[in-house]
């Protein structure tokens, strides 16, 4: 019986030592996976009222990779707080005719968009900083695809653009975040505002 108690005590001490050792290492890598909606500008209210397909045609799926390099601090509870991170932000989604017509009007393409066809995909990749894993500043490039109709001729086309983003990502739970991003799209030497709102699943890696 004494041997059994000693084994139990040793097992408990070993488990406690392992947990203490794990607590010495903070999670350096965060993987963020989620999705939400694209919103163009202040005309959102009229867009929602006139376009029943706004939600299904303006969705976004995203995957972010963050590497924390500074600012990690221990909390009184022993857990690690939010640190500063370098991030790569990848978006894929679709934008409706209503959204694209606003950002392509300056280039002369806006009035040639085919409003009868479903939305086509767009891809974006940014890199930048997440301060305290919450405040984002980033920049990168994107490629949008769309349908054209000109003199009865239908075709597919694409346009490359630059993008700058500022955002905030409040943490709701240890594994759940919201994402509010305001972007400026530089298309044909003119800036266009765009907002996306997302729900994010947060995965943390020790190393």
Buried (B, 14 or more C-beta within 10 A) or exposed (E): EEEEEEEEEEEEEEEEEEEEEEEEEBBBBBEBEBBBBBBBEEEBEEBEEEBEEBEEBBBBBBBBBBBBEEEBEEEEEEEBEBBBBBBBBBBBBBBBBBBBBBBBBEEEBBEBBBEEBEBBEBBBBBEBBBBEBBEBBBBBEBEBBBBBBEEEEEEEBEBEBEBBBBBEBEBEEEEEBBBBBBBBBBBBEEEBBBBBBBEBEBEBEEE
